[in-house]
Amino acid sequence: MYAKHSKLAAAGDFIRGNVKKIAAAMAVLLIFSLVFNVSVKTVFAIPLLILAASFSTFYFNYFNAPINFELVKLATIVAAVAYGPAQGLAVGLASTFFGKVLIGRVDEKLPLSMLTISIIAVAAAVFSGSGITALGITLVLAYNVTMFSLSLLTGGDLAWNIPYEATNFAFNVFLFMKVAPLLLQVIT
C-alpha cells in the first residue's frame, strides 16, 4: 500500500513540478494544429503513441531475458492506418529511435530496425483498407521474420532470437486482436 501511494505521490510531484512545461507543450501542439490544419485529436494522439511505444521497451533496463513485449509496431501500424504513411513513419521512426536510446541499445541493428519499421508503416498505410487485426498480425509477422533473418545473418544467437521474436509475435497478436480495434476507434 505504501509503495503504491509513494508512486502516486511521485507522479503528482512530477506533474506539479512540470506544469509550465506541460502547458507549453500543449500550447505548441494546439498552435501546430491550427497552423497546419491538423485535427487536435491527431496532434495529441501522435506524441502519445510515440511516448507509449518508446517507453514500452524500458523494462529492458531491468530485465535481461529473450522476451520482447513492446508497443512500437502497434503504435506505428495504427498511426499509419488512421492518419497515413507520413504519420506512421513519424511514430515508427521516433519510437524506435527513442526506445533504443532509453534502453541504451543504439547499435548496428538500429538502422535495420528503422528501415524495417519504415517499410511496415508504409505497407500499413497502403493496405489500410484491410481489417486492422489481420493487417497488424501480417505486418508484425513480416517484421519479425525480417529482423530474425537479419539478426541471424549478422551473427545473432539463435537461442536468444527464437524466444525473443516468438514472444513479440504472440504479444502483438494479442494486441491486434484485443487492443488495436479499440485504439483505432479512439484516435480516429
Summary of the structure (lengths in Angstrom):
residues: 188
radius of gyration: 17.6
end to end distance: 37.7
largest distance: 50.9
contacts: 574
relative contact order: 0.11
helix: 81%
strand: 0%
